[in-house]
């Protein structure tokens, strides 16, 4: 019997660069740790630098606070 994993639905990919927060909502998580933003070419999510996935819509400040809790 196969057990289906419930797929987590993330709403926001927050990327942190040079003190700025970029909130991305039009993205797809792909296998092998790849991400596709909009209709652009997929790339490794590690190329984003510092990032966090969030399950709900947040402000830039809320995303930054969630990121700080993780590090």
C-alpha positions in Angstrom: 0.0 0.0 0.0 1.4 3.4 -1.0 1.1 6.2 1.5 0.5 9.6 -0.2 2.3 12.5 1.3 0.3 15.6 1.7 1.9 18.2 -0.5 2.6 21.4 1.4 1.2 24.4 -0.5 3.5 27.4 -0.1 2.2 30.8 -1.0 5.3 32.9 -0.8 9.0 32.5 -1.6 10.8 35.2 0.3 14.3 36.0 -0.9 16.7 38.2 1.2 19.5 40.1 -0.6 21.5 43.1 0.5 19.1 44.0 3.3 16.0 43.8 1.0 13.2 41.3 1.0 11.6 40.2 -2.2 8.3 38.4 -1.9 7.6 36.1 -4.9 4.1 34.6 -5.2 4.2 33.3 -8.8 6.5 30.3 -8.4 6.6 26.5 -8.6 8.7 24.1 -6.6 10.1 21.4 -8.8 11.9 18.1 -8.1 15.6 18.1 -7.1 15.4 21.4 -5.3 14.6 23.5 -8.4 12.2 26.5 -8.5 10.5 28.2 -11.5 9.5 31.8 -11.1 6.8 32.8 -13.5 7.5 31.3 -16.9 11.3 31.7 -16.6 13.7 28.8 -16.8 13.9 26.6 -13.7 17.0 26.9 -11.6 18.4 25.5 -8.3 16.7 27.2 -5.3 20.1 27.6 -3.7 20.8 30.2 -6.4 18.4 32.5 -4.6 20.8 32.9 -1.8 19.0 33.3 1.5 15.4 32.4 1.2 12.4 30.9 3.1 9.1 29.4 2.0 5.9 30.6 3.7 2.5 29.0 3.8 0.6 32.3 4.1 0.7 35.7 2.6 2.9 38.0 4.7 4.4 41.4 4.6 8.1 42.0 4.1 8.6 42.5 7.8 6.8 39.3 8.7 8.9 37.4 6.2 12.1 38.9 7.6 11.0 37.9 11.2 10.2 34.3 10.1 13.6 34.2 8.4 15.3 35.4 11.6 13.6 32.7 13.6 15.0 30.0 11.3 18.7 31.1 11.5 
